[in-house]
């Protein structure tokens, strides 16, 4: 039978450059340089990004029973959507439109581009497989569903805005969007490989909703707690924006004159 191992070969290993992995962070810095973000409160966007890093690390520990490759892909998708949400929150003033569909298209393009850029920089392009392609497809679909869910949630809250109401409607529309997007894949799997292949349809919907809402949640909490981001979110959602009370004009009082008796 012979030996299975061949002769050893020596090679010089060089660490890959860290610059591609820093591109998402550079993107956030460039967006902070926009005129609309020249405010110290705009730098609070780093808080949800750091929270997303903590969530990514927590997923790696909590879901350790999942094989390493799917788990790494899931963590990269979560972090990529977080960078997409950061770009969306920083560009909301440029994406506002009186037409909700136009605002949705702008948000989808920004969210999809930023999330895809963050996902691409985290890949090893020397060995591109089906997992990477599936990850790109997942990022694109989640960006589409997230932008649509935010737009429709704003429509439901246009006359009665409340953080809890917005969050609940967001979960509902994320679930609806996940069903709409995943149903063709489930039907195709059932027709080609049998009903058993589509058995994980419900689990895929729950996973998509959890990933999308979990990626948005730190940024939503920032908007609920900070006036700077809350007002720009409400302006993009086309809901009622808090205005300062009107200032009454000063009344001019003429001095009283005494009439001689």
C-alpha positions in Angstrom: 0.0 0.0 0.0 2.8 2.4 0.7 3.0 5.5 2.8 0.3 8.1 2.5 2.4 11.1 3.3 4.7 12.6 0.8 8.0 14.3 1.5 7.9 17.5 3.5 8.3 20.8 1.8 9.6 24.1 3.3 8.0 27.4 2.4 8.1 31.0 3.7 4.7 32.1 5.2 3.9 35.7 5.1 1.0 37.2 7.1 -1.7 38.7 5.0 -2.1 42.5 5.0 -4.5 43.8 7.6 -5.6 46.8 5.4 -8.5 44.9 3.6 -9.9 44.0 7.0 -9.7 47.6 8.1 -11.7 48.9 5.1 -15.1 48.8 6.9 -13.7 50.8 9.8 -12.2 53.3 7.3 -15.6 53.5 5.6 -17.2 54.5 8.9 -14.5 57.2 9.5 -15.1 58.6 6.0 -18.8 58.8 6.6 -18.2 60.6 9.9 -16.4 63.2 7.9 -19.7 64.2 6.0 -21.1 67.6 6.8 -24.2 66.1 8.4 -22.0 64.1 10.8 -19.8 66.9 12.0 -21.1 66.6 15.5 -19.6 64.9 18.5 -22.8 63.0 19.0 -22.4 61.3 15.6 -19.3 59.5 17.0 -21.6 57.5 19.3 -22.1 55.2 16.3 -19.0 53.3 17.6 -21.1 52.1 20.5 -23.4 49.8 18.5 -20.5 48.7 16.4 -18.5 47.6 19.5 -21.7 45.9 20.7 -21.9 44.0 17.4 -18.4 42.8 17.9 -19.3 41.5 21.3 -22.4 39.8 19.9 -20.2 38.2 17.2 -17.9 36.9 19.9 -20.8 35.7 22.0 -22.3 33.8 19.0 -19.0 32.0 18.5 -19.1 30.8 22.1 -22.9 30.1 22.5 -23.2 28.2 19.2 -20.0 26.2 19.6 -21.9 23.0 18.7 -22.3 24.2 15.1 -19.5 23.2 12.7 -16.8 25.9 12.4 -17.4 26.9 8.8 -21.1 27.6 9.0 -20.6 29.3 12.4 -17.8 31.6 11.0 -20.0 32.5 8.0 -22.9 33.4 10.4 -20.7 35.6 12.5 -19.4 37.4 9.4 -22.9 38.0 8.1 -23.9 39.5 11.5 -20.9 41.8 11.6 -21.4 42.8 7.9 -25.0 43.8 8.5 -23.8 45.8 11.5 -21.4 47.8 9.3 -24.3 48.2 6.8 -26.5 49.6 9.5 -23.8 52.0 10.7 -23.5 53.3 7.1 -27.3 53.6 7.0 -27.5 55.6 10.2 -24.7 57.9 9.2 -26.2 58.6 5.8 -29.9 59.0 6.8 -29.9 62.8 6.1 -28.9 62.0 2.5 -31.5 59.3 2.1 -34.6 61.1 3.2 -37.3 61.5 0.6 -41.0 62.5 0.6 -41.6 59.2 -1.3 -41.2 56.1 0.8 -40.3 53.9 -2.2 -37.4 56.2 -3.2 -36.2 56.3 0.5 -36.4 52.5 0.5 -34.3 52.2 -2.7 -31.6 54.5 -1.3 -31.4 52.7 2.0 -31.3 49.3 0.3 -28.4 50.4 -1.9 -26.4 51.9 1.0 -27.1 49.0 3.3 -26.4 46.4 0.7 -23.1 48.0 -0.6 -21.7 48.6 2.9 -22.6 45.1 4.2 -21.2 43.5 1.0 -18.0 45.5 1.3 -17.6 44.4 5.0 -18.3 40.8 4.1 -15.9 40.8 1.2 -13.0 42.1 3.3 -13.5 39.3 5.7 -13.0 36.5 3.2 -10.0 34.5 2.1 -10.1 35.0 -1.6 -7.4 32.4 -2.2 -10.0 29.7 -1.5 -13.4 30.8 -2.7 -16.1 28.2 -2.3 -19.8 27.8 -2.3 -20.0 29.0 1.3 -18.7 32.5 0.3 -21.2 32.7 -2.5 -24.0 31.7 -0.2 -22.8 34.3 2.3 -23.0 37.0 -0.3 -26.5 35.9 -1.3 -27.6 35.9 2.4 -26.1 39.4 2.9 -27.9 40.8 -0.2 -31.3 39.2 0.8 -31.0 40.4 4.4 -30.2 43.9 3.2 -33.3 43.9 1.0 -35.6 42.6 3.7 -34.1 44.9 6.3 -34.6 48.1 4.2 -38.1 47.0 3.3 -39.0 46.2 6.9 -37.8 49.6 8.1 -39.7 51.4 5.4 -43.0 49.5 6.2 -42.5 49.9 9.9 -42.2 53.7 9.5 -45.5 53.6 7.5 -47.2 51.8 10.4 -45.8 54.3 12.9 -46.3 57.5 10.9 -49.0 58.9 13.1 -48.2 57.1 16.4 -44.5 56.7 16.9 -43.2 54.8 19.8 -39.9 52.8 20.2 -41.7 49.6 21.2 -44.3 50.0 18.5 -41.6 50.5 15.9 -39.6 47.4 17.2 -42.7 45.2 17.1 -43.6 46.2 13.6 -40.0 45.7 12.5 -40.1 42.1 13.8 -43.4 41.5 12.0 -42.2 42.9 8.6 -38.8 41.1 8.9 -40.7 37.8 9.3 -43.0 38.6 6.4 -40.0 39.5 4.2 -38.1 36.4 5.2 -41.1 34.3 4.2 -41.5 36.0 0.9 -37.8 35.7 0.0 -37.3 32.1 1.2 -40.5 30.6 -0.1 -39.2 30.2 -3.7 -36.1 28.4 -2.4 -38.2 26.1 -0.3 -40.5 25.3 -3.2 -37.5 24.6 -5.5 -35.9 22.4 -2.8 -39.2 20.5 -2.3 -39.6 19.9 -6.1 -36.0 18.8 -6.7 -35.1 16.9 -3.6 -38.3 16.1 -1.9 -40.3 17.6 0.9 -37.7 16.6 3.4 -35.3 19.1 1.9 -37.7 21.9 2.8 -38.2 20.8 6.4 -35.9 23.5 7.7 -37.9 26.3 6.1 -39.3 27.5 9.5 -35.9 27.4 11.1 -34.4 29.4 8.3 -37.1 32.1 8.7 -36.4 32.4 12.4 -32.7 32.5 11.8 -33.1 35.3 9.3 -35.3 37.4 11.5 -32.9 36.9 14.5 -29.9 37.9 12.4 -31.5 40.9 10.9 -33.2 42.2 14.0 -30.1 41.4 16.2 -27.9 43.4 13.8 -30.3 46.4 13.9 -31.0 46.3 17.7 -27.9 48.1 18.9 -28.5 50.9 16.4 -32.2 51.1 17.3 -31.3 51.4 21.0 -28.8 54.2 20.1 -31.6 56.0 18.3 -34.1 55.5 21.1 -31.6 56.9 23.7 -30.0 59.7 21.7 -31.8 62.7 20.3 -29.4 63.2 17.4 -29.9 59.8 15.9 -33.6 59.6 17.0 -34.5 62.7 15.0 -32.7 61.6 11.8 -34.3 58.1 12.0 -37.8 59.7 12.4 -37.1 62.0 9.5 -36.2 59.1 7.3 -39.2 57.0 8.4 -41.4 60.0 7.7 -43.0 59.9 11.1 -43.9 62.9 13.2 -40.8 64.8 14.2 -40.6 66.7 17.5 -40.6 70.4 16.9 -39.8 73.2 19.3 -42.7 75.1 20.7 -43.6 78.3 18.8 -42.2 81.5 20.2 -44.9 84.1 20.8 -44.1 87.5 19.5 -43.2 90.0 22.2 -46.1 92.3 23.1 -45.3 95.9 23.0 -46.8 97.8 25.9 -47.2 101.5 25.6 -46.7 103.4 28.8 -49.8 104.9 30.3 -50.2 108.6 30.0 -52.0 110.6 32.6 -54.7 113.0 31.5 -54.9 116.3 33.3 -58.1 116.7 35.3 
